[in-house]
C-alpha cells in the first residue's frame, strides 16, 4: 500500500493484509448480521476508480520514478548553463521561451519526492521518527551549503588575487566578506549572506524545515493544507513579506512565496495528482495549457525583438510587469503548471525512452542532485573565469558548457557506482539511504 493509497483510501489489488482473513476464519460464530453499507461501498468503488486513474502516482517501494530524476537532472544542467555568461548556448534553456525556468522544476520535484519519502516514513514510523529523519536530511543539506560556501569563497578569492582583478569579488558578491569576514561568516551560517548563484540551497533548507508540519497537516487534510499554503502566498504578496539578507536587501527566493510550489509538489505526491487525473486528461486542459505556453512565448519574444514590443497592449504590460521571480509571480507559477500538465499527458511513467542510454546521464545527475548542484555552482564560476580571461567566443562557451555537463555526468556516475558496488554495507542500509537519495539526491 503506497502513501497515496493510504491518504486517499485506495488499495492496490492483492495487498490486503492476511490478518483480516484469519480473523474472519477464527470467529465464524461471531459474524455480525449482513448489513448494507452503501457509504463504504461507494468509498471502495471510488478508491478503485482513483487507483486506475492515468496520472502521476507514487512509485512502489524500492522503485524509482525515473521521470522525476530525468527532469531534476535537466533542471541541474539548465541551472549550470544559465549561471554562465550569456552566449549562443544559453538560448537553449527554457527561461528564454516562457515565464518560468529550471528553478520551478527543481523546487516542485523536491516537494514531490520529499513528501513521497518522508510521508511514507511518517505513516509507518510516526511523526517523531519522520521528523528526526527530515532534520537529519536538513543537516546534510546545511553542511553541503556551508562546504560549498567555503569552496566558493576560496575559488573567487584565489582568482581575484592571482589575476589582480578585484571585480570578481564585487561581481560574485563577496566584497562584504573581505571587508568584515568575522561578521559575514556568522551571517553566512545564518543563511543571510550568500554569494551569487548560492540562493537555491538556503531556500531548500527552509522548505525542508517546514516539511514535518506540512506532512502532518496533509496526513489529515491535504486540500486544506494546500489552501493554507495558497493563502500564505497571497498574504506574502499583499503585505510584502520577505526574509531579509545581509548586508541589505532580501532573499533572492522568498521562502514565504516559493513554499506554494513546494507544498503543491507534496500535495501531488500524496494523492492530489491522482484526484486531478480527469482534469489532466481533459482535452480542454490540454488546449488551455498549450494556449498559455504559446502566449507566454509570444510575450518573451518582445523582450528580445524590440520591433515586436509595439504589439503588446499597454494595459496588459501595466498589469503583467514586472514578472517577479523573487516572490514567484503567479504568471511563472501558472506557466510551470501548464508545462507540467502537458508533460504528464504526453510522457507516461512507462515511456520506453526512460530506459534509453541517451537519457541515462540526465537521470544519473537527477539521482544525486545535491552533490551535482554544488558541483554545478563551482563549475559555473570556473567557466565564467575562463570565458573572461581566456576567450569569450561562442566556440569556447560551447566547450565549457559541454565540459561542465560531462564532468557533472562523470561525478554522478562515480557516486552511483560507489553506492551500488564499492559500498559493501549498501545492501544492509539500502532502505535507509535510498530514500534520502530520492528526496534530495544525496
N, C-alpha and C positions, 0 to 999 in steps of 0.2 A: 504494500500500500504506500503510494507516494504521498508527500506532504500536501500536494494539491488535492489529492483524493480525500485526505483527512479533513482539510479545511472546507471543501465543497460538499463532502458527504458521499462522493462517488467511490466505488470499489472496483478494482480490476478483477475480471473474471478469473476464478481459480485461486484467489488469495485469501479466501475466508479462513478464519482460524479454526483448526480442527477441534479445539477445546469446546467450541459451541456444539459440535456434533456429538461429542462424548457426553455432554451434559444432558442432551435430549435422550440419548440411549440409556443413560444410567437411571433416569427417573421417568419411566413411561407412565406410571400411575398418577404422577403429579401433574400430568399435562393439563394445561388450562383449557377450558372450552374454546372452540374455534370462534374467533370474533373477526368481524370485518374491520379492517384498519385502512380506510381509504387514504388517510393522510400519509401513513408510512408507505403505502403502495405508490402514491404519487411521487414521494421523495425518491423511492427506489427507481421508478421509471425515469424521473428527471436526471438522476445520477447516471443512469446508463446512457442517456442521450448526451450528457456532458462528456462522458468518457469516450464516446465515439466522435466527438466534435473534432474537425480537422484544423486545430490551431496549435500554437506553441504549447507543449506540455513538458512536464519535468522529466528528465532522464531517469531511468531506473537506477537503483543503487549500483555504483560501480561503472556506470555507462556515462560517457561524456557527451554533452550536447555540442557537436562539432561546429554548428553554426555560431554559437557564442564565441568559441575560440577563434573561428575564422574572422569574424568581424572585430573582435578585440585585437587580433593581430593586425588587421587592416588599419584600425584606429592608431595603433602604435607606429606603424610605418608612416601614416599620414601626418601624425604629430611631429615625427622626426623631420620630414620633408618641409613642413610648414615652419619649423624653427630655423631652417636655413634661410640665407638671404634670397630674396625673390629672383627667380630665373624661369627659364622655359619649363623646367620640370614641375615647378610649383603649380603650374596651371592644370596639372592632372589631379590635384586634390579637390575634394568636394566643396571646400569653402568658397570656391570661385563660381559655383553654379547654383547656389541657393543660400538660404539664411543660416543653416546650421553647419557644423563641421565635425571633426573627429571627436571633439570633447564630449558632445552629446552621446555619441555611440559608446564611448568608454564609461561614462557615468551610468547610463541605463543598464549596460551589461553588468557593471559592478553591483548595482542594486539587485538585479535579477539573480546573479549567481550567489551573492551573499545571502539572499533570502532562501534560496534553494538549499544551501549548505547548512546554515545555522538555524533556519526554520525547522528543518528536519531534526537537528540536534535538540532544539527546544521541545519538540513534541516527544522525542524519545527519551531524553535525559533530564528535562526540566529546565526552568528558567535560569536557575543558578549556574548549572553546568554550561549551558549555552552562552550565558553572559561571560563566564570565565574564558571560554574559547574565543569569543569575539574580542575580548580585551587583550588576550594573548596575540591575536592577529593584528590588533591596533598597535600593539607594542612593536611587532615586527615591522610594520609599515613605518612607524615613527623612527625606529632605528635606521631603516633604509633611507629615510629622508635626511636624517642628521648626517649619515655617512655620505650621501650624495652632496649635501651642502658643503661638507668639508672638502671633498674631492673637487667640487666645482670651484670653490674659492681658491684652492691651490692651483688649479689649472689656469684660471683667469689671472691670478697674481703673477704666476711664472711667465705667461705670455706677455703681460703688460711690462714686466721688468726686463725680460730678455730682449724684447724688441723696442724698448723705450717708447712705448705708446700708451700713455695713461688714458686714452679714450676708451680702451677696452673696459677699464674698471667702471667708467661712467656709463658706457653703453650697456653693460651687463648688470648694472645696479648694485655694485659692491663698494661704491665710493664712501658711503656712510660707515661701512665696516672698517675701512682703512683709517678713517678719522677717529672713530670711537669703537675699537674692537671689543672692549670689555662689555659695554652696554649692548652692542649689536649682537654679540654671541648669546646673551640672555634673551634678547628679543627673538632671535632665531629659534632658540629652544622652545619659546612660547608660540612659535609659528607666526609671529607678527612681522618678522623680517625675512624676505625671500628674494634672492636674485632673480633675474629674468629667466623665464621658462621653468620655474620651480613652483608653480602655483597649484598644480593638479593634486599632488600628494597631500598637502595640507587640507584641501577640500575633502579628499577621500578619507582622511583620518577623522575629521569632524563628523562626516556622514556615518562612518562605521561606529563611532562612539554613540551615536543616536540609534543604532540598529537594534539593540535589545528592547528599547521602548517601542520601536516600530513593529518588531516581530510580535511582542507581547500583545500589542493592540490589534494587530492583524489576525492573531490567533482567534480572537473573538469577533471583531467587527472590521473585516478588511475594507469594505466600502466606506465605512465611516472614517477609517484611518486615512484613506486616500482623500476623502473630502476635507479632513482637517489639514492635511498637507497642502491642498489647494488653497484653503483659507489662509494658512500662514504665508503662502506665496503672494496672495492678494494683499494681505496686510503689509508685507515687506515692500511692495510697490507703492501702496497708498501712503505709508508713513516713512518711506525711505530708510528702512532699517538696514544696517550693514555691520560687518566686522571691521574694526579699524586696523590699520597696518602701521608699521614703524618705518621711517620716522614720521610719515604723514600719509594721508590718503586712506585707502580701504583695500580689502582683499580683491584680487582680480576676478575671482569666482566667489560670489557671495553664497555661503552655505545655506542661508535662510531662503534663497530663491532656488538654488540648484537641488535642494532636497526634494523638490517636487518630482524631478526626473528620476532620482534615486528611489524614492518611495513608489513611483509608478512602476519602475522595474521590479521592485519587490512584490507589488500587488499583482503584476502579471505572472510572476513565478508561483504565487500562492493561489492560483486558480482564476485570476482575473482575465487572463488571455483566453482561457477555455470558455469562460462565460461570455466573452465577446466574440466567440467564433462565428456566430451567424452574421454579426455586423461586419467582421473582417472578410467574410466570404461573399458579401453582397456586392453585386456589380456597381451599385450606387456608390458605395465606399471607394471602390477602385477608381472610378472616374472622378470623384471628388479629389482623391489623393493625386491623381495624375494632373488634374487641372491646377491644383495648388502648386505642385512642383514646377509645372511649366510657367505659371505666373511668377513664381519666385525667380526662376531662371531669367525671365524677361526683365525683371527688376534689376537683377545683378548685372545684366548687360549694360544698363545705363550707367553703372559705376565705372566701367572700363571703356565704354564707347561714348564719349561726350556728345557726339552727334545725335544720339538717341535720347538724351536727357529731356528734350523738349516734349517727348511723348508721354512723360509722366504727369498726370494731373497734379496741380499744385496742392489741392486739398488732400489728395492721397499722400503726397510727400509729407505734408504737415502732420498727418495722423500717424504715418508709418515711422518716420525718422525721429530720433536715432534708434536703430535696432541694437539694443544693448545686450552685450554678451555677459557683462558682469552680473547682471540680475536676471539672466536667462529670459530674454524678451519672449513674449508669447508667440511672436512670429517664428522665432527659432524653434520653440517647443513644438508648435504645430507642423513646422517643416519636417522635423525629425519624426513626428507621428506619421506623416504621410509616407516618408521613406520606409518606416518600419512596417506599415500596413502593406505596402507593395512587396516588401521583402518576404514577409510571412506568406503572402499569397503565392508568389512565384518561386520561392525557394523552400520546398518542403524539407522536413527533417531527414528524410530518407533519400535525398538527392544524391545520385551516384557520384557527382562531381566532388563531393566532400571527401571521397576516398582517393581523389586524383593526386598524383605526386606533384603536380604543378601548384596545388594549394597547400601542400604539406608545410612549406616554410611559414606561411601565414598562420596556420593552425598551431605550429610549434611555438611561434612567438606569442600567440594569444594564450597558450597554455602556461606561460611563465611571464605574465605581464608585468609583475613588479620589478623583476630584475631587468627585463628588456626596456621598460620605461626609463629606469635610472640610466641604463647604458645609452639609450637614445638621447637623453639630455646631455650627457658627456660628449657623445659623438657630434651632436649638433654644434656645440661651441668649437670643437676641433675643426669641423668643416667650415664654420664661419671664419675661423682664424686663417685657414689655408686659402680660402677664397679672397680674403682681404690682403694677405701678404704675398701670395704666390701668383694666383691668376683668378680672375672673376668671370672668365668666359663661360659660355654655355657648355662647352665640352668638359671643362674641369668640374662644373657644377654637376653634370650628369655622372661623372666618375665618382665624385664624393658621395652623391646620393646613393648610387648603386653599391659603392663600397660599404657605406654605413648599413644598408639593408642586408648585405651579405654577412657583415660582422654580427648584426643582431640575430640573423638566422643561425650562424655558426655557434654563437653562445647559447642560443635556445636549444640547439641540438645537443651540445655538450651537457647542459643541465638535464635534459631529458634522458640522455644516455646514462649519466651518473645516477639519477634516481631510479632508473629501471634495471641497471646492470651492476654498477660499481658499489652501490649502497647495499651491503649484504643484509642489513636489517630491514630493507624496504618491504619485504613480504610481511614482516611482523607488524609494521606500522603503516601499512597501506591505507587502512580505513581512516586513521587519524590524520595522516599527512595529505592524502589525496584530496580530501575535501577542502583543505586550506588552499591547495593549488587551484582548485576550481574557483574558489571565492576571490582570490586575489592574484593568482598566478605565481605564488611564492614557491 
